[in-house]
Amino acid sequence: MYEHILVPTDGSDASIEALDEAFELAKQFGATVHALYVVDDAALAATGLDDMSFDTHVDDFFADMEAVGERATDRIREAAAEEGIDVVTAVVDGTPAHEIVTYADEHDIDLVVMATHGRRGVERVLLGSTTERVIRRANVPVLTVRIGAEKPSREPTE
């Protein structure tokens, strides 16, 4: 059913919860997990460093963020190896929702697994939701993992 499962990560505990779910599915279906870290170029604009007079700072910012992404995806690669799961990792620059959907389309992804915080009201409007944007734009199913939610038992009932 699933051959390629995409898990976008930002290295947070929330993304680790989504990764756990993706690993369970990968083991069940013999799928490859794709771990994707997106260096958010909109974050650069928010810092004010996108002014051309700060080229050195821009380069430093992207280098630092790409290093963070490499460390995050390396941890996933190591965890997958311990579980016997095939993994592909990538670090890209761009707008997270757009890059996630593009990666899914370009790499024949069957399922995207993402964390969601379950924000509501003004907080949701102000902060937006990468997960929501991916759900609306993706051409494949998106499984959302509610952060901090009690997980149902996977043990068979008698």
C-alpha positions in Angstrom: 0.0 0.0 0.0 2.7 2.5 1.0 6.2 2.3 -0.6 7.4 5.9 0.2 6.4 7.8 3.3 7.5 11.4 3.7 8.1 12.9 7.1 8.9 16.6 7.2 11.0 17.4 10.2 12.2 20.5 12.0 14.1 18.5 14.6 11.4 19.2 17.3 9.8 16.8 19.7 6.6 17.2 17.7 8.2 16.0 14.5 9.6 13.0 16.4 6.1 12.0 17.3 5.2 12.0 13.6 8.4 10.1 12.8 7.4 7.3 15.3 4.1 6.9 13.5 5.9 6.9 10.1 8.3 4.2 11.3 5.4 2.0 12.5 3.8 2.3 9.0 7.2 1.7 7.3 7.7 -1.5 9.2 4.2 -2.7 8.5 4.4 -2.0 4.7 8.1 -2.4 4.1 8.2 1.3 3.0 11.1 3.7 2.7 10.9 6.8 4.9 11.9 10.1 3.4 13.0 12.7 6.0 12.8 16.3 4.7 14.0 19.4 6.4 13.1 22.7 4.9 15.2 25.8 5.6 12.4 28.4 5.7 13.5 31.3 3.6 10.5 33.3 4.9 12.3 33.1 8.3 15.2 35.0 6.7 12.9 37.8 5.6 11.5 38.0 9.2 15.1 38.6 10.5 15.6 41.5 8.2 18.8 39.9 6.9 17.4 39.6 3.4 18.7 43.1 2.6 21.4 42.7 -0.1 23.9 44.7 2.0 24.0 41.7 4.4 25.1 39.0 1.9 27.6 37.6 4.4 25.0 37.3 7.1 22.5 35.7 4.7 25.1 33.1 3.7 25.9 32.5 7.4 22.2 32.2 8.2 21.6 29.6 5.5 24.7 27.7 6.4 23.7 27.5 10.0 20.1 26.5 9.2 21.3 23.8 6.7 23.6 22.5 9.4 20.6 22.2 11.7 18.7 20.4 9.0 21.6 18.0 8.4 21.8 17.2 12.1 18.1 16.6 12.3 18.0 14.3 9.3 21.2 12.5 10.4 19.4 11.6 13.7 16.5 10.2 11.7 18.9 8.2 9.5 20.5 6.7 12.6 17.1 5.9 14.2 15.9 4.3 11.0 19.0 2.1 10.8 18.4 0.9 14.3 14.9 -0.1 13.3 15.9 -1.7 10.0 14.0 0.9 8.0 15.3 2.3 4.7 15.6 6.1 4.7 16.3 8.9 2.3 17.1 12.3 3.7 17.1 15.8 2.1 17.6 19.4 3.2 16.1 22.0 0.9 15.5 25.8 1.0 12.1 27.4 0.4 8.6 27.8 1.9 7.9 24.7 4.0 4.4 23.8 2.7 5.4 24.3 -1.0 8.6 22.3 -0.6 6.9 19.5 1.1 4.3 19.2 -1.6 6.9 19.5 -4.3 9.1 16.8 -2.8 6.1 14.5 -2.5 5.2 15.0 -6.1 8.8 14.6 -7.4 9.7 11.5 -5.3 6.5 9.4 -5.8 5.6 9.7 -2.1 2.5 7.7 -1.2 1.8 9.2 2.2 2.9 12.3 4.1 3.0 12.0 7.9 3.0 15.4 9.8 2.6 16.6 13.4 -0.2 19.0 14.3 -0.5 21.0 17.4 -4.3 21.4 17.3 -4.3 25.1 17.7 -7.6 26.9 17.5 -9.0 30.4 17.1 -6.7 33.5 17.0 -3.5 31.5 17.7 -4.2 29.3 14.6 -5.0 32.4 12.4 -1.9 34.3 13.5 0.5 31.4 13.4 -0.9 29.6 10.4 -0.2 25.9 9.9 2.2 24.3 7.6 0.4 21.0 8.1 -2.9 22.6 7.1 -1.3 24.1 3.9 0.1 20.7 3.0 -3.2 19.0 3.6 -4.9 21.5 1.2 -2.3 21.2 -1.5 -1.0 17.7 -1.4 -1.8 15.2 -4.2 -1.4 12.3 -1.8 -2.9 11.4 1.6 -1.6 13.3 4.6 -1.7 11.6 8.0 -1.7 14.0 10.9 -0.3 13.1 14.3 -1.8 15.1 17.2 1.0 16.1 19.5 0.7 15.0 23.0 -2.4 12.9 22.3 -2.8 9.6 24.1 -1.9 6.9 21.6 -4.3 4.0 21.3 -2.9 0.6 22.1 -1.7 -1.3 19.1 -2.1 -4.6 20.9 -4.8 -6.9 19.5 -7.9 -7.2 21.7 -9.2 -10.6 22.7 
